[in-house]
Structure formats: structure tokens, C-alpha cells
């Protein structure tokens, strides 16, 4: 019983992500665009929502 609780807790905590202040992340949920998430602590539900990429908003000079 305790093993199942630990596994469920690990899966739920695996959805916590931290974005830097110069990063943004698009959030598709079940294949549909659900909005852009900003900096800080965000939650992406495991197996349903994921972060495909992190977009940097820093200026790049050439």
C-alpha cells in the first residue's frame, strides 16, 4: 500500500516544472494548444499536458 502511494506521489510531483524569467513554454493539452505559460513554477499534468519546448525571450545579437 505504501509503495503505491509513493509511486502516485512521484508521478504527481513529476509535473512540476520551473521556468526562468526569460523563458516561456507553450502548453498543449491532449494535442490542443492551451496557452503560453510564463516564468516561475508551473504544473504540467503528467501524461496529459507536456512542455514540448522552452522559448527564450532574450535578445540575440549578431
LINTA-V341572 format. One record per residue. N is the residue number from 1. PHI is phi in whole degrees, -180 to 180 (999 if undefined). PSI is psi in radians with two decimals (999 if undefined). Layout:
BEGIN
N;PHI;PSI
N;PHI;PSI
END
This chain:
BEGIN
1;999;-0.74
2;-68;-0.58
3;-64;-0.73
4;-64;-0.72
5;-64;-0.68
6;-67;-0.71
7;-66;-0.79
8;-62;-0.75
9;-64;-0.70
10;-65;-0.69
11;-67;-0.75
12;-65;-0.69
13;-75;-0.30
14;-71;-0.23
15;-85;-0.10
16;-81;2.16
17;-127;2.66
18;-121;2.16
19;-107;2.42
20;-70;2.91
21;-67;-0.32
22;-101;0.16
23;-112;2.59
24;-131;2.72
25;-138;2.17
26;-73;2.46
27;-117;1.66
28;-82;2.37
29;-120;2.04
30;54;0.67
31;87;-0.08
32;-111;2.50
33;-67;2.18
34;-114;0.14
35;120;2.97
36;-104;2.31
37;-101;2.48
38;-96;-2.89
39;-71;2.74
40;113;-2.78
41;-89;2.17
42;-126;2.82
43;-122;2.16
44;-113;1.94
45;-57;2.21
46;-61;2.46
47;71;-0.19
48;-114;-0.93
49;-117;2.49
50;-143;2.92
51;-107;1.83
52;-73;-0.49
53;-160;2.82
54;-114;2.24
55;-101;2.19
56;-88;2.33
57;-102;0.19
58;-73;2.59
59;-75;2.43
60;-115;2.15
61;-105;2.58
62;-123;999
END
